[in-house]
Amino acid sequence: MKRLILWAVAALVALPAAAQTQEAFPSYVQVYGRAEKEITPDEFYLQIIINERDSKGKISVESQQRDMLATLKKLGVDVDKQLKMANLSSEFFKKNTSVAMAKYQLQLGTSAEVARVWQALDGLGISNVSILKVSHSKIDQLKEEVRVEAIRNARANAATLAEAIGQHVGKCFYIYDSNNNVLPIMYDNTVLMRSAKAAGVTEAAVEEDPLEFKTLRLEYGVQAKFVLE
């Protein structure tokens, strides 16, 4: 009899503790949400290398630089804002008292501009031109929009599962933001160069048949836990 009484007392003591445990660790659903978006790039970064060896020493780098600047200006490029010279200490090489090689980075806004510049520089004998990267002027804003869509997707998934068992989704008490960056894009510059030449030399031809660039893909995922009510 005493043993039964002790069990009953122990059970009564355990009930508040169990209730507190349930309150501290409520029923929840853990889900994964994802979102992605493809965007057309509007920033194209070219690397331009002017090397004295390309002309077999017949045309100095300084002369090629002057010709390049003049040509870019004719094409409507704001060289003060869009053209940057690479670091002097690491990217400039000198032979005796003259510059033997120089590197530049040029930012353009459309694939048609890329084609025109590529053709013009090739006409000057400057053929060492390559794509450094492509991006979008509002990339940070677009990233945030996709991240928001990912957490909204997670909540929608949680609501679907909760509804299936006759419950509702409550507050979110855990978010793991496993973000990815813009997926890198690799380009075959030789293929692009051939495409630029094949587009023709007139501006109308370039506008009708611009270079084909891949879209940028933003992809984000989040894990989240929601209380079940």
N, C-alpha and C positions, 0 to 999 in steps of 0.2 A: 504493500500500500504506500509506504513511504517513497518507494522507488517511482511509482506512478505520479505521485505529487511532485517529485523533483523534476520529472520529465515535463510535466505540465507547466511548471514555473519556468523551466529553460525555454520551452516553446514560446511562452508569453514574452520573455525577455528578447528572444530572437526576432519577433515580429517587427518592432520598431527599427531594429538594425537592418532587416531586409528591406523595409520601406525606404530607409535612408539610402541604402545601396542602390535600389532601383531608381531613386530620384537623382543620385549622383551619376549613375550610368544608365541613362534612359535607352529605350529601344530606338534604334537608328537604322538608316539605310546608307550604305556607302556606294557611291556611283562615280563614273568617269564621264567627263564631258569634253567634247572636242569641237573645233571649228576651223575652217580653212577658207582662204580667199586668194584668188589669182588676180594680179593687177598688172597693167601694162606699164612698163618702165618709162619714165620721162627724164631720166638722168643717165647719160652715157659718158663714161670716163675712158679716154684714150691715153695710151702712153706713146709718145713720139720720141724716137731716138734719132738724132742727127749725128752721123759718123763720117769723118773725113774719108774713111776707107771706101764708103759707098760710091764715091766719085773717083776712087783711085788717086786721091790727093789732088785732083784737078780743081775742085771747088772747095774753098775753105768753109769751115763750119760757120764762121761769122757771116759769110755771104749767104749760105743756106738759111741761116736764122733770119736774115733780113728779108729774103724772098718768102719764107714761110709766114712771117708776120704780115707782110704786105698782102699775101694771098688770103690769109684768114680774115683780114679786115675787109677785103673785097667780098667775101662770103657772108659778111654781116656778123662775124664773131667779135665780141667785146674782149679783146685780148687782155685787157687790164683785169677783168673779173674772171674770165673763163680759162685763161691759160696761166699755168703755174710752172715755174722752173723747179726742177728737183734740187735736193739738198746739195749745196756746193761742195761740201767736204767729201761726200761719198759718191755723188753722181756726176761730177765734172772731172774730166781727165784732160790734162794738158800735155802738149808735146812742144818742148822748148818754151817759146813765149806765146804760142797760139793754142787755142782750144782745139783738141782733137775729137772730142765727143761731148754732146750735151743731151740731157733728157728733159722732157716736158710732160706735164699732165694737162690734158684738155678736156673740159666738161662741155657736153652738148645736150640739147634738149629733145631731139627727135632722131629717128633712124635715118630719115632723109638727109638731115644735116651730117650725120656720120658718113653716109655714102658720098655726099658732095666733098667733104673735107678729105676723105680717103682718096678720091679720084684726083683732087687738086694737088695733094701732097705727092702722090705717085707721079703726077706730071712734072713735079719739080725734082724728081729723083729721090725723094724721101719715102722709102718703101717700108722702113722699120716702124710700122704703126700697128698697135695691138689694143685689144679691149682689156682694160684693167678690171672694170666692174660695171654693172648696171644697177640702178636703184630708182627710187621714187621720191619726189620732193616732199611728200607727206607720209613717209614710211613710218615714222613714230606714231602718228595719229592712227594710221591704218592698223598697226600692231595692237594698239589699245582696243580698237573696235573688235578685232578678232578675239582678243582675250576675254572681253566682256561677253561675246557670243558663246565662248566656250563654257563659262560658268552658268550662263542661262541654259545652255544645253544640258549641263549636269543637273540643274534643278528640274528641268522637264523630264529627264530620265528618272529622277527620284520620284516625281509625282506619278509617273506611269506605273512604277513598281508598287508604290504605296496604294494607289487606287485598286490595283489587282487584289490586294488583301483587305480591302475595305477600310484603309486608313488614309490619313492626310499627312502631307509634309509640313514640318514645322521649321524652326530656326536651323540655320546652317551653323555648325560649331567647329568645322574643320575644313580647311582648303589647302590643298597642296598644288602649287602652281608650277607644273613641270613644263615650262615654256621652252619652245624651240625658237631659234632665230630664223631670219629669211634663209630659205634653202639655197645653198650656193649654186650658181649657174656657170658652167664651163662652156667656152666658145672655141671653135676651131677658127683661128684668125685667118688661116689660109683660105678656108671656104668663104668667109665673109669678104675677104679681099677680092676673090673671084666674082662674088655676087655684086660687089660694088662696081667692078669693071664692066660686068655684063649689063648693068642697069643703064649704061649709056652715059654720055658726057653732058647731055643737056639737062637743065633743071626740071623741065617738064617730064622727062623720062624718069628721073629720080623720084619725083613726086608720085608718079603712077606706079612705080615698081620699087618701093623702098626696101631696105634690108629687113630680113625677117629676124626679129629678136624674140626669144622665149619670154613668156610672162613670168613675173615673180610670184612665188607661192608662199603665203604665210600660213603656218599651221601651228595651232596651240592646243594643249590639252591640260585639263585640271582634274584632280581627284577631290571629292567633297563628301562630307558626312552631314546628313540632315536628320533631325529628330522626327520620329514617327508619333503622330498624335491619334 
